[in-house]
Amino acid sequence: MNLSGVSPYWLWQWMDFQGLLLTLSVLLVVKIIRDRPPKNFPPGPLAIPFLGSALSINPKDPSGSFCKLLGQYGDVAKMSIGGQRLVLLSGSKTIREVFVEKGDFFTDRPVYPIIERLFKGLGLITSSGLIWKQQRRFA
């Protein structure tokens, strides 16, 4: 193969493009490995990196989409939207078991930095744990 007519600049661009592809591929694999749900997580639709399972929700009928998912996976199903994992619950027995019988395991809410800065963990909607219980008794 004769490379005498190939400019070194073009060759550098090609190697730069390959390096970029390699870097993006490695980052994608790391994200897929890191975002795998735990073994004890309920079943649910396949999550695509960065989008999650948002494509399985019909924007015109989101509640119908959730009902379809729960019909397919049972009373407890997982879903991922963006980087957030969600657990969908259905049925009065399941909801009662989760929030009443095992409520101590599920009392905390996720921490969002913006909400934490604005409300400093106070208020019924943004607080969790012991602070939430105290404020709930007062209200």
N, CA, C and O of each residue as an XYZ file, in Angstrom:
556
protein
N       0.849     -1.182      0.000
C       0.000      0.000      0.000
C       0.891      1.242      0.000
O       1.794      1.371      0.827
N       0.630      2.135     -0.921
C       1.434      3.326     -1.069
C       0.750      4.478     -0.334
O      -0.342      4.900     -0.713
N       1.398      4.985      0.722
C       0.845      6.092      1.504
C       1.527      7.411      1.179
O       1.360      8.386      1.912
N       2.293      7.460      0.095
C       3.040      8.676     -0.217
C       2.124      9.845     -0.564
O       2.486     10.997     -0.329
N       0.941      9.570     -1.121
C       0.032     10.644     -1.479
C      -0.900     11.052     -0.339
O      -1.689     11.984     -0.495
N      -0.819     10.363      0.812
C      -1.699     10.650      1.940
C      -1.047     11.696      2.824
O       0.103     11.554      3.239
N      -1.787     12.730      3.101
C      -1.251     13.783      3.953
C      -1.230     13.328      5.412
O      -2.170     12.672      5.861
N      -0.185     13.662      6.153
C      -0.120     13.272      7.560
C      -1.267     13.894      8.371
O      -1.708     13.321      9.367
N      -1.742     15.058      7.943
C      -2.848     15.705      8.652
C      -4.104     14.842      8.591
O      -4.797     14.691      9.597
N      -4.405     14.276      7.426
C      -5.580     13.411      7.282
C      -5.440     12.169      8.157
O      -6.403     11.726      8.783
N      -4.219     11.609      8.192
C      -3.967     10.428      9.018
C      -4.168     10.774     10.489
O      -4.730      9.971     11.235
N      -3.724     11.946     10.921
C      -3.914     12.375     12.313
C      -5.401     12.546     12.628
O      -5.839     12.176     13.717
N      -6.177     13.091     11.712
C      -7.620     13.228     11.926
C      -8.279     11.860     12.070
O      -9.151     11.679     12.919
N      -7.870     10.901     11.249
C      -8.463      9.559     11.308
C      -8.154      8.902     12.652
O      -9.025      8.284     13.265
N      -6.896      9.043     13.108
C      -6.539      8.455     14.402
C      -7.278      9.174     15.526
O      -7.669      8.550     16.513
N      -7.466     10.458     15.382
C      -8.202     11.229     16.384
C      -9.661     10.760     16.443
O     -10.231     10.637     17.527
N     -10.253     10.503     15.290
C     -11.626     10.010     15.236
C     -11.732      8.627     15.872
O     -12.681      8.350     16.605
N     -10.758      7.758     15.593
C     -10.759      6.426     16.193
C     -10.603      6.514     17.709
O     -11.253      5.774     18.446
N      -9.753      7.405     18.167
C      -9.580      7.598     19.610
C     -10.861      8.065     20.272
O     -11.210      7.621     21.366
N     -11.561      8.974     19.591
C     -12.837      9.466     20.115
C     -13.858      8.334     20.186
O     -14.557      8.191     21.189
N     -13.946      7.532     19.128
C     -14.867      6.390     19.130
C     -14.520      5.395     20.228
O     -15.409      4.879     20.905
N     -13.253      5.128     20.405
C     -12.816      4.202     21.443
C     -13.173      4.734     22.830
O     -13.661      3.985     23.677
N     -12.933      6.015     23.060
C     -13.258      6.622     24.348
C     -14.758      6.574     24.617
O     -15.178      6.214     25.717
N     -15.564      6.932     23.625
C     -17.019      6.896     23.807
C     -17.518      5.471     24.046
O     -18.428      5.254     24.847
N     -16.921      4.502     23.350
C     -17.317      3.106     23.540
C     -16.993      2.631     24.949
O     -17.804      1.953     25.581
N     -15.816      2.984     25.439
C     -15.434      2.586     26.802
C     -16.360      3.236     27.822
O     -16.792      2.578     28.768
N     -16.670      4.521     27.642
C     -17.584      5.205     28.561
C     -18.980      4.580     28.544
O     -19.617      4.461     29.590
N     -19.450      4.187     27.379
C     -20.756      3.546     27.269
C     -20.780      2.204     27.988
O     -21.739      1.889     28.693
N     -19.727      1.415     27.811
C     -19.648      0.117     28.493
C     -19.598      0.315     30.009
O     -20.259     -0.414     30.749
N     -18.828      1.287     30.474
C     -18.749      1.573     31.911
C     -20.120      1.984     32.442
O     -20.524      1.537     33.516
N     -20.839      2.828     31.705
C     -22.170      3.252     32.139
C     -23.136      2.083     32.195
O     -23.924      1.980     33.135
N     -23.092      1.201     31.208
C     -23.985      0.037     31.200
C     -23.690     -0.862     32.388
O     -24.615     -1.343     33.044
N     -22.420     -1.096     32.673
C     -22.048     -1.949     33.804
C     -22.434     -1.297     35.121
O     -22.945     -1.966     36.019
N     -22.195     -0.002     35.242
C     -22.498      0.710     36.495
C     -23.992      0.820     36.761
O     -24.418      0.808     37.916
N     -24.791      0.927     35.704
C     -26.228      1.134     35.873
C     -27.044     -0.149     35.937
O     -28.274     -0.099     35.924
N     -26.381     -1.295     36.005
C     -27.142     -2.535     36.123
C     -27.913     -2.529     37.433
O     -27.369     -2.151     38.470
N     -29.177     -2.943     37.398
C     -29.941     -2.974     38.644
C     -29.451     -4.083     39.559
O     -28.877     -5.064     39.086
N     -29.669     -3.944     40.868
C     -29.268     -5.003     41.801
C     -30.023     -6.294     41.515
O     -31.067     -6.284     40.863
N     -29.486     -7.399     42.005
C     -30.087     -8.714     41.745
C     -31.497     -8.826     42.323
O     -32.337     -9.520     41.750
N     -31.773     -8.157     43.447
C     -33.083     -8.271     44.083
C     -34.099     -7.249     43.566
O     -35.161     -7.070     44.162
N     -33.776     -6.588     42.470
C     -34.687     -5.596     41.893
C     -35.798     -6.311     41.126
O     -35.556     -7.357     40.524
N     -37.012     -5.758     41.140
C     -38.111     -6.417     40.415
C     -37.906     -6.381     38.899
O     -37.098     -5.598     38.401
N     -38.632     -7.220     38.173
C     -38.486     -7.234     36.711
C     -39.093     -5.987     36.079
O     -39.920     -5.306     36.685
N     -38.675     -5.707     34.872
C     -39.207     -4.554     34.156
C     -38.647     -4.496     32.752
O     -37.869     -5.363     32.354
N     -39.041     -3.471     31.991
C     -38.574     -3.361     30.604
C     -37.080     -3.045     30.531
O     -36.489     -2.543     31.487
N     -36.494     -3.346     29.394
C     -35.078     -3.099     29.152
C     -34.803     -1.601     29.185
O     -35.550     -0.810     28.608
N     -33.733     -1.221     29.859
C     -33.362      0.191     29.957
C     -32.221      0.494     28.997
O     -31.196     -0.187     29.001
N     -32.405      1.509     28.183
C     -31.386      1.962     27.240
C     -30.544      3.021     27.946
O     -31.104      3.864     28.647
N     -29.216      3.011     27.788
C     -28.391      4.026     28.451
C     -28.867      5.447     28.131
O     -29.215      5.755     26.991
N     -28.875      6.289     29.139
C     -29.248      7.696     29.101
C     -30.760      7.910     28.982
O     -31.261      8.902     29.512
N     -31.492      7.048     28.326
C     -32.942      7.192     28.194
C     -33.695      6.324     29.191
O     -34.804      6.663     29.603
N     -33.102      5.222     29.573
C     -33.787      4.283     30.442
C     -34.874      3.559     29.674
O     -34.688      3.202     28.511
N     -36.005      3.343     30.319
C     -37.124      2.690     29.647
C     -38.217      3.705     29.318
O     -39.397      3.361     29.239
N     -37.808      4.958     29.128
C     -38.761      6.016     28.811
C     -39.460      5.787     27.475
O     -40.573      6.271     27.265
N     -38.822      5.060     26.580
C     -39.438      4.812     25.275
C     -40.643      3.870     25.371
O     -41.438      3.783     24.435
N     -40.779      3.170     26.494
C     -41.922      2.273     26.656
C     -43.159      3.013     27.176
O     -44.212      2.403     27.355
N     -43.038      4.310     27.417
C     -44.174      5.114     27.878
C     -44.753      5.872     26.688
O     -44.036      6.570     25.970
N     -46.047      5.725     26.493
C     -46.744      6.462     25.445
C     -47.051      7.862     25.988
O     -47.791      7.973     26.966
N     -46.516      8.930     25.396
C     -46.753     10.274     25.930
C     -48.221     10.692     25.902
O     -48.633     11.545     26.688
N     -49.012     10.104     25.012
C     -50.430     10.453     24.943
C     -51.258      9.718     25.998
O     -52.345     10.169     26.360
N     -50.747      8.589     26.490
C     -51.476      7.805     27.495
C     -50.491      7.177     28.487
O     -50.309      5.960     28.488
N     -49.846      8.013     29.342
C     -48.853      7.454     30.262
C     -49.455      6.476     31.272
O     -48.832      5.463     31.590
N     -50.647      6.760     31.776
C     -51.235      5.850     32.764
C     -51.562      4.495     32.126
O     -51.419      3.459     32.776
N     -51.987      4.492     30.893
C     -52.220      3.242     30.173
C     -50.928      2.458     29.977
O     -50.921      1.230     30.049
N     -49.827      3.182     29.727
C     -48.524      2.528     29.581
C     -48.098      1.867     30.880
O     -47.592      0.745     30.876
N     -48.304      2.570     32.005
C     -47.958      1.995     33.308
C     -48.822      0.773     33.610
O     -48.318     -0.227     34.121
N     -50.109      0.845     33.302
C     -50.998     -0.302     33.516
C     -50.559     -1.498     32.674
O     -50.614     -2.640     33.130
N     -50.129     -1.232     31.455
C     -49.660     -2.299     30.572
C     -48.392     -2.942     31.143
O     -48.252     -4.165     31.140
N     -47.467     -2.102     31.636
C     -46.244     -2.625     32.239
C     -46.554     -3.483     33.465
O     -45.990     -4.564     33.633
N     -47.457     -2.990     34.321
C     -47.805     -3.745     35.521
C     -48.550     -5.023     35.165
O     -48.410     -6.031     35.857
N     -49.335     -4.995     34.103
C     -49.999     -6.207     33.648
C     -49.003     -7.237     33.137
O     -49.205     -8.442     33.290
N     -47.929     -6.752     32.530
C     -46.917     -7.644     31.967
C     -45.969     -8.183     33.041
O     -45.577     -9.349     32.982
N     -45.591     -7.343     34.032
C     -44.577     -7.735     35.006
C     -45.135     -8.023     36.401
O     -44.378     -8.453     37.271
N     -46.408     -7.807     36.645
C     -46.991     -8.089     37.950
C     -47.195     -6.827     38.773
O     -47.063     -5.715     38.261
N     -47.519     -7.004     40.059
C     -47.839     -5.868     40.938
C     -46.632     -4.998     41.272
O     -46.799     -3.845     41.669
N     -45.426     -5.528     41.118
C     -44.212     -4.760     41.387
C     -43.339     -4.837     40.142
O     -42.971     -5.926     39.701
N     -43.010     -3.687     39.582
C     -42.176     -3.648     38.375
C     -41.180     -2.508     38.488
O     -41.415     -1.529     39.196
N     -40.071     -2.643     37.787
C     -39.072     -1.569     37.780
C     -39.151     -0.804     36.467
O     -39.638     -1.295     35.449
N     -38.652      0.409     36.544
C     -38.578      1.238     35.364
C     -37.418      2.202     35.571
O     -37.084      2.540     36.707
N     -36.819      2.634     34.504
C     -35.721      3.574     34.598
C     -35.992      4.712     33.627
O     -36.235      4.489     32.441
N     -35.947      5.928     34.143
C     -36.131      7.105     33.288
C     -34.919      7.999     33.505
O     -34.702      8.517     34.601
N     -34.142      8.170     32.462
C     -32.887      8.897     32.614
C     -31.957      8.067     33.480
O     -31.708      6.901     33.175
N     -31.450      8.635     34.534
C     -30.593      7.900     35.452
C     -31.317      7.434     36.696
O     -30.703      6.834     37.578
N     -32.623      7.700     36.788
C     -33.386      7.359     37.986
C     -34.076      6.015     37.841
O     -34.745      5.753     36.842
N     -33.910      5.165     38.846
C     -34.635      3.902     38.881
C     -35.932      4.116     39.642
O     -35.949      4.749     40.698
N     -37.006      3.588     39.101
C     -38.320      3.701     39.727
C     -38.875      2.314     39.969
O     -38.590      1.380     39.219
N     -39.672      2.182     41.024
C     -40.380      0.936     41.277
C     -41.867      1.261     41.230
O     -42.346      2.121     41.969
N     -42.589      0.574     40.362
C     -44.026      0.773     40.204
C     -44.750     -0.247     41.066
O     -44.428     -1.435     41.041
N     -45.730      0.223     41.826
C     -46.527     -0.648     42.689
C     -47.974     -0.608     42.247
O     -48.474      0.433     41.821
N     -48.640     -1.734     42.349
C     -50.048     -1.808     41.993
C     -50.723     -2.814     42.910
O     -50.114     -3.803     43.319
N     -51.959     -2.559     43.223
C     -52.717     -3.472     44.068
C     -52.661     -3.044     45.525
O     -51.598     -2.704     46.043
N     -53.808     -3.062     46.177
C     -53.882     -2.583     47.553
C     -53.048     -3.428     48.512
O     -52.450     -2.890     49.444
N     -53.000     -4.752     48.297
C     -52.201     -5.601     49.185
C     -50.713     -5.273     49.074
O     -50.015     -5.199     50.085
N     -50.239     -5.080     47.868
C     -48.827     -4.762     47.651
C     -48.482     -3.403     48.251
O     -47.464     -3.264     48.930
N     -49.314     -2.412     48.009
C     -49.062     -1.062     48.529
C     -49.100     -1.071     50.051
O     -48.272     -0.427     50.695
N     -50.049     -1.791     50.629
C     -50.147     -1.888     52.092
C     -48.902     -2.556     52.668
O     -48.363     -2.111     53.681
N     -48.449     -3.626     52.017
C     -47.255     -4.327     52.498
C     -46.037     -3.415     52.474
O     -45.250     -3.397     53.420
N     -45.883     -2.662     51.396
C     -44.709     -1.807     51.249
C     -44.739     -0.633     52.224
O     -43.750     -0.377     52.911
N     -45.851      0.078     52.291
C     -45.877      1.320     53.072
C     -46.287      1.156     54.527
O     -45.940      2.000     55.353
N     -47.009      0.103     54.866
C     -47.448     -0.068     56.249
C     -46.584     -1.101     56.967
O     -45.978     -0.808     57.997
N     -46.535     -2.304     56.416
C     -45.819     -3.382     57.092
C     -44.305     -3.217     57.026
O     -43.612     -3.534     57.993
N     -43.782     -2.732     55.914
C     -42.336     -2.551     55.744
C     -41.996     -1.086     55.535
O     -41.053     -0.767     54.810
N     -42.741     -0.204     56.152
C     -42.591      1.229     55.933
C     -41.244      1.793     56.337
O     -40.782      2.765     55.739
N     -40.592      1.196     57.354
C     -39.303      1.724     57.793
C     -38.226      1.590     56.725
O     -37.273      2.369     56.712
N     -38.358      0.619     55.832
C     -37.378      0.439     54.767
C     -37.568      1.446     53.633
O     -36.640      1.697     52.863
N     -38.762      2.021     53.528
C     -39.095      2.864     52.379
C     -39.438      4.302     52.761
O     -40.085      5.003     51.983
N     -39.019      4.754     53.939
C     -39.400      6.101     54.364
C     -38.551      7.198     53.744
O     -39.028      8.323     53.597
N     -37.314      6.910     53.376
C     -36.444      7.960     52.841
C     -36.787      8.287     51.400
O     -37.184      7.427     50.613
N     -36.621      9.546     51.089
C     -36.826     10.018     49.720
C     -35.463     10.273     49.095
O     -34.486     10.482     49.814
N     -35.382     10.259     47.764
C     -34.087     10.552     47.136
C     -33.678     12.002     47.390
O     -34.521     12.886     47.545
N     -32.379     12.221     47.429
C     -31.850     13.562     47.683
C     -31.496     14.198     46.338
O     -30.712     13.652     45.563
N     -32.089     15.359     46.082
C     -31.780     16.137     44.882
C     -31.051     17.399     45.344
O     -31.591     18.142     46.164
N     -29.845     17.662     44.847
C     -29.049     18.787     45.346
C     -29.763     20.136     45.286
O     -29.633     20.936     46.213
N     -30.508     20.402     44.226
C     -31.189     21.701     44.102
C     -32.269     21.839     45.171
O     -32.378     22.878     45.824
N     -33.069     20.781     45.346
C     -34.126     20.807     46.360
C     -33.509     20.925     47.746
O     -34.036     21.643     48.596
N     -32.406     20.236     47.985
C     -31.736     20.274     49.288
C     -31.245     21.684     49.598
O     -31.346     22.139     50.737
N     -30.708     22.385     48.583
C     -30.230     23.749     48.803
C     -31.381     24.714     49.062
O     -31.262     25.620     49.887
N     -32.503     24.517     48.354
C     -33.626     25.435     48.503
C     -34.354     25.245     49.833
O     -34.652     26.219     50.524
N     -34.638     23.996     50.188
C     -35.479     23.732     51.347
C     -34.703     23.233     52.567
O     -35.273     23.119     53.652
N     -33.422     22.937     52.405
C     -32.552     22.467     53.477
C     -33.121     21.241     54.198
O     -32.923     21.075     55.401
N     -33.836     20.376     53.445
C     -34.358     19.138     54.018
C     -35.581     19.323     54.898
O     -35.988     18.391     55.592
N     -36.171     20.505     54.881
C     -37.338     20.771     55.713
C     -38.605     20.767     54.875
O     -38.555     20.991     53.665
N     -39.735     20.512     55.513
C     -41.016     20.485     54.823
C     -41.483     19.059     54.619
O     -40.669     18.143     54.508
N     -42.786     18.868     54.571
C     -43.345     17.524     54.439
C     -42.981     16.864     53.126
O     -42.789     15.650     53.071
N     -42.885     17.654     52.066
C     -42.636     17.076     50.748
C     -41.164     16.739     50.546
O     -40.849     15.728     49.917
N     -40.264     17.557     51.060
C     -38.850     17.362     50.773
C     -38.082     16.644     51.869
O     -36.970     16.180     51.620
N     -38.627     16.535     53.060
C     -37.900     15.878     54.140
C     -38.173     14.381     54.139
O     -39.073     13.899     53.451
N     -37.376     13.650     54.926
C     -37.588     12.216     55.053
C     -37.037     11.755     56.390
O     -36.343     12.500     57.082
N     -37.354     10.519     56.742
C     -36.838      9.941     57.975
C     -37.464     10.553     59.207
O     -38.665     10.819     59.241
N     -36.635     10.778     60.229
C     -37.108     11.278     61.519
C     -37.703     12.681     61.412
O     -38.724     12.965     62.038
N     -37.079     13.558     60.629
C     -37.599     14.925     60.467
C     -38.995     14.874     59.865
O     -39.877     15.613     60.302
N     -39.212     14.021     58.872
C     -40.519     13.893     58.244
C     -41.547     13.411     59.256
O     -42.659     13.939     59.299
N     -41.196     12.408     60.079
C     -42.122     11.896     61.085
C     -42.520     12.970     62.075
O     -43.695     13.090     62.422
N     -41.538     13.769     62.544
C     -41.844     14.833     63.486
C     -42.761     15.887     62.866
O     -43.717     16.334     63.500
N     -42.468     16.279     61.632
C     -43.291     17.291     60.965
C     -44.673     16.743     60.642
O     -45.656     17.483     60.686
N     -44.759     15.475     60.322
C     -46.057     14.855     60.024
C     -46.935     14.822     61.264
O     -48.134     15.084     61.170
N     -46.364     14.504     62.436
C     -47.125     14.502     63.684
C     -47.637     15.891     64.004
O     -48.762     16.052     64.478
N     -46.797     16.913     63.739
C     -47.199     18.283     64.024
C     -48.326     18.730     63.110
O     -49.243     19.425     63.546
N     -48.263     18.336     61.851
C     -49.277     18.745     60.881
C     -50.561     18.005     61.159
O     -51.551     18.201     60.455
